Structure formats: structure tokens, C-alpha cells
Amino acid sequence: MSEQLNRISENNQTNQDDIFYKYRAVNNIELISDIFENKRLYASKRENLNDPMEGLYKISEEILKTELSPNFVKIIKSRKSLYKICSFSKNRHNILMWSHYADSCKGIAIGFRIDQNFRKVNYLPTLKELNEKIKDKSYEDIAKDILTSKLLPWKYEEEYRVITRDKYVKIEIVEVIFGPNTSKAIKNFIEGELTRCKLENVKCYDEKLDMLI
């Protein structure tokens, strides 16, 4: 067995309390290499995300009857456009996440810690409604509240987000999980990248199908 494959452990002994996971396909080698080399995740504009309802909201009747700024909608749109979104999950055993974001379980999940403010996504039965509570909030906070609200069908993602003006979010990589269908070639490539990027302390684990049931 190669020295690289010796890194793979059968048992995940990493403390999970403060670890988040980014599910990734490995068909874009440059993108994966950038994550390991620069210890960072890409933050996307909301219009580039896969939810067509991303960033939409409604205004309650009570707020419409108040002295709402005539430019309120324009201001909120402007504030939302300032931010980018970096999304990740707390759950590494999510079969839908593996299927949707890691190339049908052929990709990886990168476990990491983050030293930056993040928000837990709020899942709602209808679009986020702005009510009287916004009176005590800044336009920036209202925009961030909207950008961390999603409809209930997305709840399976157990998503957290960093809302930022930066293009990337710095992370501390602590582990890499291989999907149930990840090939030996991909495992060897990831192991090689970890070595090249001086991430020898990062552990690799194989996800087991029985953990996804």
C-alpha cells in the first residue's frame, strides 16, 4: 500500500462539534487544487446559486402602511448586491448532498473549521416576510436576513452561510471525506494535493453507505 493511501482511516475520530463540510465534485481539478493550496472557499453571487427563489422576500401589510422609505426596495436590492454567499453544511452523512453536490457520491466532502462570522440558514414555509421587526435593523442586517432565508424544501441541506463582500472565505482544512463511489484515482489525486500543499495532518476517511441510511 502506498504512503498516501496509509493516510485513509476507517474511523473518524475528529471532534465534529466545530467542523463544517463543503461537498464538491472533483471534475474541476483547478478549483479543487485552489481550495487546498490557498485554504479557501469561493463565495458566489446569489444569482449564480441553484435556488431560483434565492434572495426573494415579501413585505407585510403592516409595514406597507407605515412610513416606509419610497426607496426601500431599491435600497435592499442594492445592499443584497454587495454580498456574496459561501455555503456549507454541518452534516457529512447526507445522501442528498452527496448526490447533488458531490457528483453522485463520486466526489468529496471537505471538513473544515472557520474563524469568521457565519449564519445558520432559516427555513420557512413561504418567502421571508419583512414585518415590524425590521424597524430596529439596518439595511445591511435586513439584507443578510433575507440572504439566509430559504424555503422548506431546502431544509435537508442543513446549511450555514458566510455573507461576505469578499470573493473567498479562508478556512482551516481538517479532513477530507471520500464518497461511496469515489474512484481510487480521485483518492490518489486528493492525497497528492494534500501532500503538495503541506496538509499532511489532514485525515482522509471513506464514507460508508450504511452511514447514509
C-alpha positions as CSV (number, residue, x, y, z in Angstrom):
1,M,0.0,0.0,0.0
2,S,1.3,3.4,-0.9
3,E,2.3,6.0,1.7
4,Q,-0.5,8.2,0.5
5,L,-3.2,5.6,1.0
6,N,-2.0,5.0,4.5
7,R,-3.5,8.3,5.4
8,I,-7.0,6.9,5.0
9,S,-8.6,6.0,8.2
10,E,-11.5,3.6,8.8
11,N,-12.7,5.5,11.9
12,N,-13.4,9.2,12.0
13,Q,-12.0,10.4,15.4
14,T,-12.0,14.1,14.6
15,N,-14.0,16.3,17.0
16,Q,-17.1,17.1,15.0
17,D,-18.6,19.9,17.1
18,D,-17.0,22.8,15.2
19,I,-16.5,21.2,11.8
20,F,-18.4,22.2,8.7
21,Y,-18.5,20.4,5.3
22,K,-18.3,21.5,1.7
23,Y,-19.4,18.9,-0.7
24,R,-17.6,19.1,-4.0
25,A,-17.3,17.2,-7.3
26,V,-13.7,16.6,-8.5
27,N,-14.2,17.2,-12.2
28,N,-12.7,20.7,-11.9
29,I,-9.1,20.0,-10.9
30,E,-8.1,23.6,-10.7
31,L,-10.9,24.5,-8.4
32,I,-10.1,21.6,-6.0
33,S,-6.4,22.5,-6.1
34,D,-7.2,26.1,-5.3
35,I,-9.1,25.1,-2.1
36,F,-6.2,23.0,-0.8
37,E,-3.4,25.3,-1.9
38,N,-5.0,28.6,-0.6
39,K,-7.2,27.1,2.2
40,R,-10.2,29.0,1.0
41,L,-13.7,28.5,-0.4
42,Y,-15.3,30.5,-3.2
43,A,-18.2,32.9,-2.3
44,S,-20.8,33.2,-5.0
45,K,-23.2,36.0,-6.0
46,R,-26.7,34.9,-5.1
47,E,-27.9,35.0,-8.7
48,N,-25.4,32.2,-9.5
49,L,-26.8,29.8,-6.9
50,N,-29.1,26.9,-7.8
51,D,-32.2,28.2,-6.0
52,P,-34.3,30.5,-8.3
53,M,-36.0,31.9,-5.1
54,E,-32.7,33.0,-3.6
55,G,-32.9,36.4,-2.1
56,L,-36.6,37.0,-2.7
57,Y,-38.9,38.3,0.0
58,K,-42.3,39.9,0.7
59,I,-43.4,42.9,2.8
60,S,-46.1,42.6,5.3
61,E,-49.3,44.7,5.0
62,E,-48.5,46.5,8.4
63,I,-45.1,47.6,7.1
64,L,-46.6,48.9,3.8
65,K,-49.0,51.1,5.9
66,T,-46.1,52.7,7.8
67,E,-43.8,55.5,6.6
68,L,-41.6,53.1,4.6
69,S,-39.0,54.8,2.6
70,P,-40.1,55.1,-1.0
71,N,-36.7,53.8,-2.0
72,F,-36.8,50.8,0.4
73,V,-37.0,48.1,-2.2
74,K,-34.2,49.8,-4.3
75,I,-32.0,50.1,-1.2
76,I,-32.5,46.5,-0.1
77,K,-31.7,45.3,-3.7
78,S,-28.5,47.5,-3.6
79,R,-27.4,46.0,-0.2
80,K,-28.1,42.4,-1.4
81,S,-26.0,43.0,-4.5
82,L,-23.0,44.0,-2.3
83,Y,-22.7,40.5,-0.7
84,K,-21.5,37.1,-1.8
85,I,-22.5,33.8,-0.2
86,C,-20.3,30.9,0.9
87,S,-22.5,27.9,1.7
88,F,-21.7,24.7,3.6
89,S,-23.3,22.1,5.8
90,K,-22.9,20.6,9.3
91,N,-23.9,17.1,8.1
92,R,-21.3,14.9,6.4
93,H,-23.7,11.9,6.2
94,N,-26.3,13.4,3.9
95,I,-27.1,11.2,0.9
96,L,-28.8,14.0,-1.0
97,M,-25.9,16.4,-0.5
98,W,-23.5,13.7,-1.7
99,S,-25.7,13.1,-4.7
100,H,-26.5,16.7,-5.6
101,Y,-23.2,18.4,-4.9
102,A,-20.5,15.7,-5.0
103,D,-21.1,14.2,-8.4
104,S,-23.5,11.4,-7.4
105,C,-21.2,10.3,-4.5
106,K,-18.1,10.3,-6.7
107,G,-16.7,13.5,-5.2
108,I,-15.5,14.6,-1.7
109,A,-16.6,16.5,1.4
110,I,-14.0,18.8,2.8
111,G,-14.2,19.2,6.6
112,F,-13.0,22.5,7.9
113,R,-13.1,25.0,10.7
114,I,-13.8,28.6,10.2
115,D,-12.7,31.8,12.1
116,Q,-15.3,34.1,10.6
117,N,-18.9,35.0,11.4
118,F,-21.4,32.6,9.9
119,R,-25.2,32.3,10.0
120,K,-27.5,29.3,10.1
121,V,-30.0,29.3,7.3
122,N,-33.6,29.8,8.4
123,Y,-36.0,27.5,6.5
124,L,-39.5,28.9,6.0
125,P,-42.8,27.6,4.6
126,T,-43.2,30.8,2.5
127,L,-40.9,33.6,1.4
128,K,-39.2,35.7,4.1
129,E,-41.7,38.3,5.2
130,L,-40.4,41.7,6.4
131,N,-42.5,42.8,9.3
132,E,-42.4,45.4,12.1
133,K,-39.2,43.8,13.5
134,I,-37.2,45.5,10.7
135,K,-37.7,48.9,12.2
136,D,-34.7,48.3,14.6
137,K,-32.5,46.9,11.9
138,S,-30.0,48.4,9.5
139,Y,-30.4,47.8,5.8
140,E,-27.4,45.6,5.9
141,D,-28.8,43.3,8.5
142,I,-32.2,43.1,6.7
143,A,-30.3,42.1,3.5
144,K,-28.3,39.4,5.4
145,D,-31.5,38.1,7.0
146,I,-33.0,37.8,3.5
147,L,-29.9,36.0,2.2
148,T,-30.0,33.5,5.0
149,S,-33.7,32.5,4.5
150,K,-34.8,29.7,2.2
151,L,-37.9,27.7,1.6
152,L,-38.6,24.4,3.5
153,P,-37.8,22.0,0.6
154,W,-34.1,23.0,1.0
155,K,-34.0,22.1,4.7
156,Y,-32.3,18.8,4.0
157,E,-29.1,20.7,3.3
158,E,-28.7,21.8,6.9
159,E,-27.0,24.9,5.5
160,Y,-24.8,27.5,7.1
161,R,-23.6,30.6,5.3
162,V,-20.9,33.3,5.4
163,I,-22.3,36.5,4.0
164,T,-19.3,38.5,2.8
165,R,-18.1,41.1,0.4
166,D,-15.0,39.1,-0.3
167,K,-14.6,36.7,-3.2
168,Y,-13.2,33.9,-0.9
169,V,-13.5,32.7,2.7
170,K,-10.5,31.4,4.5
171,I,-10.8,28.0,6.2
172,E,-8.7,25.6,8.2
173,I,-9.0,22.2,6.5
174,V,-9.0,19.3,9.0
175,E,-10.3,16.3,7.0
176,V,-11.5,15.0,3.6
177,I,-14.3,12.5,3.2
178,F,-14.4,10.3,0.1
179,G,-17.8,9.5,-1.3
180,P,-19.0,5.9,-1.5
181,N,-18.4,6.0,-5.3
182,T,-15.1,7.9,-5.3
183,S,-12.6,6.2,-7.5
184,K,-9.1,5.2,-6.4
185,A,-7.7,7.6,-9.0
186,I,-9.5,10.5,-7.3
187,K,-8.4,9.4,-3.9
188,N,-4.8,9.3,-5.1
189,F,-5.1,12.7,-6.6
190,I,-6.6,14.2,-3.4
191,E,-3.9,12.6,-1.3
192,G,-1.3,14.0,-3.6
193,E,-2.8,17.5,-3.4
194,L,-2.8,17.3,0.4
195,T,0.9,16.4,0.4
196,R,1.8,19.1,-2.2
197,C,0.0,21.7,-0.2
198,K,1.7,20.6,3.1
199,L,-1.5,19.4,4.6
200,E,-0.1,16.2,6.0
201,N,-2.1,16.4,9.2
202,V,-5.4,16.4,7.3
203,K,-7.0,13.0,7.7
204,C,-9.0,11.2,4.9
205,Y,-11.9,8.9,5.5
206,D,-14.2,6.8,3.4
207,E,-17.9,7.5,3.7
208,K,-19.8,4.3,4.3
209,L,-23.2,3.6,2.7
210,D,-24.6,2.4,5.9
211,M,-24.0,5.8,7.5
212,L,-26.2,7.4,4.8
213,I,-29.3,5.4,5.5
